[in-house]
Amino acid sequence: MLTDTFGRTIDYLRISVTDRCDLRCTYCLPQGFKGFAVPKDWLTLEETARIAAAFARLGTKRFRLTGGEPLLRKGLADLAADIARCEGVEDISLTTNGTQLAKHARALREAGVRRLNISLDSLRGDCVKQITGADCLPQVLEGIETAKAAGFERIKINMVPLKGINDADLDDMAAFCIRHGFILNLIEAMPMGSTGQEHANVSLQPVLAQLQQKFGLIPFEGSIGGGPARYWKSADSSFTLGLITPMSRHFCATCNRVRLSATGNLHLCLGQEDKVALRPLLRDGCTDAELETAIREAVMRKPEKHEFVENPKKIIRVMAATGG
């Protein structure tokens, strides 16, 4: 197993396959942003699969495919299938904005993707357009319906509450998730890049109190997917709420993940600059043993915690460049 200097077991790799996205969510990518990596600098899918296999040999059990928008990368289902074939892999999931999901949901499920996180910040078309810069709500809803029909084991709806924009939509989003049997994941906006730093932080602690009172939520003692969310359930289990609170109640002491960027950088903490470049090793012809050694040494450099609260202007890279 991979263990860092703080005794944390790292058994979860988030893999970005592209930093490109077809939306411009205000908390992620600035309007007009053009600082994307060029495709020749991306890992090939074969290189990505090789890194994933090395992590699997080192005890990593969970893998998440992310972007940017991962469904913009051709061959994604093939990559998922390659990872699913690795011994010891227990879970493959995908984070998507949903715009391309109707075209790919069934192939992803057949390839071994078990769970989906779909970003949807409102059920109001004008609000979605304000946040994403695109009139995409019908596409996203079609993707969600297709994914539900494809039989994924679990679908979570990721919502980032933004003050004065969509924070009044919580009840509608909860009702939507109850109706479809989805989990509602609420995520605090993080000061990643200039556009993320422009948003006022919305603490989810009062939001939790509001939803607890309305839905009679009680804490759920357990993990649902191996990520950082803490969960609450209604007494009849019809509604499950997840909270990801890097700002108001961070979870650094139990962090179990690292992130692989589309260009082959292994980011060791979302809120720090520590990273290790794996692409040069691969293209210089490293052996599997050398790759595994590089991964072990990288994990030993994982920082103790982020500094989003203490130093909110620190991280200038946009979220899409890191991997969701």
Salt bridges, closest charged atoms under 4 A:
ASP4 OD2 - ARG8 NE 2.64
ASP19 OD1 - ARG20 NE 3.85
ASP41 OD1 - LYS40 NZ 3.45
ASP41 OD1 - ARG279 NH1 3.97
GLU47 OE2 - ARG283 NE 2.96
ASP82 OD1 - ARG85 NH2 2.32
ASP91 OD2 - ARG62 NH1 3.71
ASP91 OD2 - ARG115 NH2 2.62
ASP126 OD1 - ARG124 NH1 3.63
GLU153 OE2 - ARG109 NH2 3.89
GLU153 OE1 - ARG114 NH2 2.84
ASP169 OD2 - ARG124 NH2 3.08
ASP171 OD2 - LYS214 NZ 3.94
GLU273 OE1 - ARG317 NH1 2.92
ASP288 OD1 - ARG50 NH2 3.04
ASP288 OD2 - ARG57 NH2 3.85
GLU292 OE2 - ARG57 NE 2.52
GLU307 OE1 - LYS314 NZ 2.61
GLU310 OE2 - LYS305 NZ 3.14
